[in-house]
């Protein structure tokens, strides 16, 4: 992929403004991890947009701030205590009794109203939370679907990496786009590395009985399940392998510590 | 109840971003009272969801701006809002097909101000997609042009916009 062309295609601005489809957004985020210059272009546009948005913006009315602050901070405020006058014993005073009854009724009604309002607010809040959850789930599904479509693209080669004697139950899958040379990795099963270790992906090439290894990048420390990660491009490869290296990797693989590998 | 630390955080967010957020809401929601309601919803939402903000995906402001834009578009498209607008007298702006605010100032600031420098077609495309939230498919139907053309023209419009923002 030509990253310069990609940057100037309008995709950076589309991403920041929220105008991309789920698939385009997903690809953009993957590329951002692989290409620092893409991330720089994104930040530059974000800053320009921010500056533009801040200039001569409309200042909201002061009471709006008050309203918002009280919505955020006063949600759990207790119901105010309403003083109730007590009648003095002795002389029976109808007016006082009626007044007292009214106050009791009023207090009761206010209390009841506040309860209803609190309940209503809670329901509304739950509703918003549920809608957010739904939206998050839909986004996740869209992302997974987008990736599924992507790895089923024509020319995409799927390579299974089987566990070695180091870890017989491990398995990983590499998707290699033979046209663009993009490499994607799905970790199906790898043991959790120690905190000072990290997995590294390699392309392997054998020419005249000479084994050549090409660094395809580090695996992220915490891999999300079902998530496919974009790695460094590989122009040539006969096989792929993952080794356990020190944190941030090594220029050459530790061949004693191959965890998974495809057939060479 | 009012925790000092969270009060500081609120003041920071509000002092820095309320103007820009309020502007974008007013640029999408033409009715001023409704725009104030959306502003309240948006800030409460930002406050509640701020722990889900992921710095790897962009700046805080971008995240907030998108929340405000989405909430505003949702509001304008909601049944309650549309029903309410039907009872309002038509304003001259509506006939032009552009979402205009009752507050003339909102077209002279922020992103809308940049739009005025674009040509008619590009301005319309950005308005429909960014300010009114139409998908490419909907725009293709609306304008009677093929989907592929919509996509390329929006990309061109965005690139023009980028040059204006500098």
Interface residues (C-beta under 8 A of the other chain):
Chain A: X8 X9 X10 X11 X13 X14 X16 X17 X18 X19 X29 X32 X42 X43 X45 X46 X47 X48 X49 X50 X52 X53 X54 X55 X56 X57 X58 X59 X60 X61 X64 X65 X67 X68 X69 X71 X72 X73 X74 X76 X77 X128 X132
Chain B: X1 X2 X6 X7 X10 X14 X18 X19 X20 X22 X23 X24 X26 X36 X39 X40 X43 X44 X45 X47 X49 X56 X57 X58 X59 X61 X62 X65 X66 X69 X70 X103 X105 X106 X108 X109 X110 X111 X113 X114 X129 X130 X154 X155 X156 X158 X159 X161 X162 X165 X166
